[in-house]
Amino acid sequence: MASAAPSLQRISAPLRRSLAPGVSSVRSYATIPAASSESSQTKPPSSNSRPRPTYFKDTTVVELSEFISSSQTTPLPASEAYTLRTAEVGPEGRKRTITRLPEWLKTPIPSAGTNSNFAKIKADLRGLNLHTVCEEARCPNIGECWGGSNKASATATIMLMGDTCTRGCRFCSVKTSRRPPPLDPHEPENTAEALARWGLGYVVLTSVDRDDLADGGARHFAETIRRIKQKKPTLLVEALTGDFAGDLDMVKIVAESGLDVYAHNVETVEGLTPYVRDRRATFRQSLKVLGHVKEVRGKEGIITKTSIMLGLGETEEELWEALRELRKVDVDVVTFGQYMRPTKRHLKVEKYVTPDEFELWRQRALDMGFLYCASGPLVRSSYKAGEAFIENVLRKRAGEKPMAADALGKAVALDQDKRDSL
C-alpha cells in the first residue's frame, strides 16, 4: 500500500484545486471567445439550446449544390471544351503534372437527401441484403438511373452472389477474394420480391465471378430469373454474366432460364485483354460464350449484348477487328464507354476519348449491322437508353404494344443530350 501513496497524492491534488471555493468547475475551450454576459456562464445549458459555436460553424458557407452551379462556366465551343487541361500537384521540388478530368466526364454527386427516390431504392436494397453493381463498381450514372421521378422509371443493376469476386481484373473496383462468403439461399426470392415491389418493366441482373463454386453460380443465376418471371411474367430480364470459366453447359443453364437478353462483356480489344482482365478471362472465351447463347436460343430467340471500354490504349484497327469478331457470332448490341480509373491501384487512363469520337464509333457499329449501339463517355454496359431501345424491340417481337414513340425517343437520345449540354 505504501507504493500507492504517491499515485493517490498526484490524483487528489487536482481534485482539491477543482473543489476549492471561488474556482469555477466549467472548462473553457481555447478556440471559443469568452462570453461577455455573466448569466451565460452560470446558466446551465438546456437540451433545447443551440450547440456551442466554433469558429468553423460560425463561418457562413453556401450550400454544395449552389457552389457547384455557381462554379460552372458558360458552355464552350467543342474545340475548347475538348482540350485537356493539366495541373501541377505536390510539394516544391517534387511537383508532377497530372491531367485534369475533362468537363464531359463530370457528373453531380448523388445524395439521398436531395432525391427521395434514390433514398428509397437504397433502403430497399439494404433491407433485403442486396447489392448493386451501381455502387460496387462506382458507376458515374447512379444518380441518373436511381433518381427517376418514381421507382418504376428508375434502373438498378442487381449484383447477385455477394459483393466479393474471385477474379482480379485491373480495371474493376469490386472486392476480391479466393474464398468469398457462401451464397445466400434467400437471395433469389429477395431479389424477385424487390423487383416486383418496384414495378419495373426492364431489369438487369449481374454477378461477381464465383470460380470457387462448381457451377460458377449458374444455377443460382437461373433460379433468380425463374423466381422473377414467376412473380412478374411481363418483366423483361437482362443477365450480365461472367464466362463461367468457359463451361458452355453452364452458359446454357442461364440462357434457358427464361431471360430475354444475355449480356457478357469482352471489356476491351483482344490485344489488351491479358493486361486489362484477369488472366482466366480471354477474348476468345468470351466470344464462345456469346456465340453459344445464339446456338441454344436461336438468332431471333434472344438478344446478345457486350460492352467495350475505350481509353485503355487500344488502336483503331484493334477496335475494328473486335467489332468484326463480335458480328461473326451475331452479337446484337454493343456499348462503348470511357474507362475511368477507380483507384490508384488500377490501370491508368491512356486517353480521354471525346464525345465526337464516341459518336463516330456508334455510327460505325450501326453500319456494321449491330441492332443498337450506345456510345458515350458515361455509357456503361447497363445503360438506361439502351435498355429502353431493347425493351421496345423485345415487345415488338412478342407482339406486344411497344412503348410510346416519344418516351423511346427521349430515352435513346439521352447520351446526345449530354453532349449538347457541354
N, C-alpha and C positions, 0 to 999 in steps of 0.2 A: 504493500500500500504506500510505502514511503516514496517509491519511484513515481507514483502517480501524482504526488502533491504539486510539483512544478507545472504539470499539464493543467491541473484544476485551477491553479492561480492564473495562468495565462487566459483561460476561458472566462474566469469570473471578473477579471479586470475590465474588459469592455462592457460586460453586463452591468457592473456597478456604475460606470460612466453614463450608460444609456438611461438608467433609472434615477440618476441624480436629479434633484429639483432644479427647474429652470432650463433643463436640456431637452430640446424637442426630440421626440422619437420618430418624426417624419423624415424620411430620407429624400433629399432633393437630387435632381439629375443635373449634371454639369452642362448639358446641352439645352436645358429649359430655363428661360428667364424667370427670376423670382417674381411671384405675384405681388402686386402693389397693395392689394387690399388684405387687411388682417383677417377679415371674415373668410377669405378664400383659403387661408392657412389652417384655420380652426374648424371650418365646416367639413364634416366627413363626406366623402364622395357617395352619392346615391347611385342606385342601379340604373337610373334613367339618365344620369348626367352624361355629357359628351366625354369621349375618351381624352386623356391628357394629350395636349397638342405637342407636336415636334416641329422642328424646322422643315422637315420634308413634307409633312402633311399640311403645313400652313401655306406651302407654295402652291399656287393655282396652276393646274396642269389641264390642258384641253383633253377631251375625250379622244381615244385612239382612232375611232372612225373619222373624227373631224381632222385629226392630224394627218391621216393617210390621204383624205380627199384634198386637203389644202396643199399637200406636197406634190400632187400630180400636176404636171405642166400641160399646156395645150398640146393637142395631137401634132406630131411631127410628120413631115413627108417620109416616105419609105426609105429614101436614100440616107436620111439622118437617123431614122428610128432603128434601122437595121445595123448601124455602125456599133461595133462592140467597144465598150469603154473599159479602161483599166484603172487600177488604183494601187498606190504604194502602201504596204502594210508592214508592221514590225518595228522594232526599236531602231534607233540610229545606229548605223554601221552594219545592220543586218536586215535591211529592208528588202522586200521582194515584191515583184509585180504580180498582181492577180487580175483575172478577167472578171468584170462585174456581171451579174446576172442580167441578161437582156430584158428590156421592158416587156416584151411579148410573153415572157415566161413568169411574170409576177402575178400572183393571184391573191385575193383577200383572204385573211386568216379566218377560218370558220369558228363560230362561237355559239355555244348553247344558249348564251344569254341574249344574243341578238336574233336567233332564229329558233322558234319554238319547235318546228318540225325536226330540226337537227337534234334537239334535245330529246324528243320523243323516240326517235329511231335509236339513238344511242342508249336510252333507258331500256327499250325493248330488248336490244341485243345483250346488254349486261344482265338483265333479269333472267334471260333464258340461257346464259352462259355460251353465247355465240360469238364468233369472231368474224371480222370482215377484212378482206384484202385492202379495202379503202384505208383502214387505219394502220394495219401491219406494214404495208408497203409504202405508206406515206404518200398516197395519191394526191396530186395537186387539185383534183376536181371534186374532192369530198364535199366541200361546201356547196357546190352547184348541184351535185347528184342527191345529196341528203336534204338540200334546202328548198325543195319544191313547196308549192302552196299547200299541199297536203301529202299524206304518206302514199296515196295512190299514184301521185305523179313523181315520187322520189324513186331513186335507184340505189340499191346497195348490193355489193357483190359479197355474198356469204362465203366465208372460208371454212371448209369442213376439216375434220380430223385434227383440230387443235391449231395452235399458233406457232408450232415448232417444226421446222423442216429437217430432213435428214441430209439435204444437199447444201452445198455452199457456193452458189453462183455469185460471181464477183460484182453483180450489179444490184443485187436484191438485199433489202434490209430486214427481211423476216428472220427471226431467231433460228438457229441451227443446233442440232444435237444428234449424236449417233443413236441415242435411245430416248425418243420423246415419250411423254406420258401415254398410257394406253388410251384407246378410243373410248369416247363417251357413248354408251349404248342408247342413251336417250336423245342423242343429237339429231337423228333423222326425224323423230317425232317433233322435237322442239323447233327444228328448222321449218318443217311444214306448218306448224301452228303459227309461227311468227309471220310467215309469208301470207297465210290465209287471213291473218289479222290485218295486215297492211292493205290487202285488196289490190295488189299489183296485177298488171297484165303481162309483164315480162320480168323474169328474174335470172340472174347469173349466179351459178354456183362454181366455186373453185376450191382448191385444196392445196395444202403443202404436199411435198413429196414424202411418202412413207415407205422407204426402201426396207424398213425394219419389219414390215408386215409381209406375209407370204403372198398375198394378192395385191400388194401395193395400195390397199384401201379401195379397190374397185367395187367390191360388194357393198361396202359402206356407202359409197357414192351412189350406186344403183338403188339401194334401199331408200335413201333420202329422196331421190327423184320419184320413186314409186309412191312414197307417202305424200309427196306434194301433189302428184296427179290425182291421188285418191281424194284429197281434201278439196282440190280445185282443178278439175279436168281442163278448164279453159286457160289456165295459166301456162304461158309458154316458158320453157326452161332451157337455158343455155348452160352447158357444163364445160368449164375450162379446166382440163385435166393435165396431169403430167404424162410422161411417156410409159409409165408402169414398167420401167427397165426393159422396154422393147417386147414385153409379153403381149402379143396381139390377142390372145384369148381374153385377157383382162380388158383390153380395149373393146372387144365385142360385148362383154358383160355390160359395160356402161352404155355403149351405143344402142343396145337393145332394151334399155330400161324405160324407154318412153320419152326421152328427151327430144327436143326439137332442133337444137343447134349444138354441134360438137366443136369445141374450140381447143386448140393446142398450139402454143406459141413456139415458133422457131427462134424468136428473140433477136437474132442477128444473122448476118450472112455466114456462109459455110466457113470461109477462111478465118473468121474471128471467133467462131463457136468454141474452140478449145480454150481460148483466153477469157471469154465472157461467161460461159456457162460452166456448171460443174462437169468434170471430165466424164461422168457417167452418162451425160446427155450429149448426143451428136445430132448434127443437122440431118443426116440420112435416116437416123432412127425416128426423128420427128416426122419426116416425110412418110415413112412407113405407117406411122400411127394415123396420120390424116388420110392416107390412101386407103387403109384398111376399113375405116369408117364408111367410106363410099362403097366398098365391096360388100359390107354387111347390110347396109340400108338402101343401096342404090343411089344413083346420081340425083334423082329428084326426091328421094325419100328423106333426106336430111341435109341441112346446110352445114358446111365445114368452114372454119374460120381460123385465122392465125394473125400474129402481130409481130412487127419488126421495129426495133428501136434504132433511130438514126443518131449520129453524133459520136459513135464509138470508134471511128476511123475507117469505116467501110468506103470502098471506092464505087464509082458509078457503075462500072462493069460488074462488080460483085453483086450489086443490088439488082441489076438487070437479070443476072444469072439466077439469083434466088427467086425472083418472080417467075421466071420461066419454069423452074423446077416445081414451084407450087401449082402452076397451071397444069403441069403434067399429071398431077394427082387430083385434079379437079377441085382444088380449094376455091370456095365461092367468095369469101370475104377476106380482105386483108386490111390491117390498120397500120399506120405509120405514126410514131410519136417521138419526141425528143427524149434521149436518155438524160436523166437527172441524177447526179451523184448524191446518194442518200447520206453518206458519211465520208470522212477522210480515209476510212479503211477500204473503200470501194474504188472501182475504176474511175479514172479521171475522164471528164468530158473532153473529147478531142476536137469537137466542133459544135457550135450552136447553129443549127440549121434554121434558115429564115422561113417565115410563113410562105413566101413566094416559092421557095424550093419544095416545101411540102405540097403545095398546090400542084406543082409540076408533076410530082410523083403520083399524086392522086389521079391526074388525067392519064398518065402513062399506064397505071394499073387498070383503069377502066377500058382503055384502048386494047389492053391485052386480053380482055374478056372476063375480068372479075365482076361478079354480080354487084358488089358495092365496095367502096374504099373510103374509110375515114382517115384523113391525113391532116395533121396539125401539130404544133409544138406541145400542146397539152392533151392530145389524144392518147388514150390508153386502150388496152385490148377490150376492156369493158367500158364502152363509151355510149352515152345516152342517145346521141343522134343515130349512131349505127344500129343500136338496139331497136329504135323506133322504125327504121327502114326495114330491118329484118322481120320485125313483128308484122309489118304490112305485107311483106312477101309471103310469110307463112300463112297468114289468114286468107290471102287470095288463093293459095294453093289448096287450102282446106275448104274453099267455097264459102268462107265466112265474109261478113261485111268488113272491109278494111277500115282503118281509121280515117277520119276526115282529112281531106287534102290539105287544108290549112294547118292542121295540127302536125301532119307529117312534114310539111314544108318548113315549119318553124324548127322542128327537131333536127332535120337534116342540114339546115342552114346554120346550125349553132356554131360550128367552127368558123364559118365565113363571117358571122357577126363579130366574133372575137378578133379576127384580122382587121375588120373595118374599124374597130374601136381603137386601133393603135394610133 
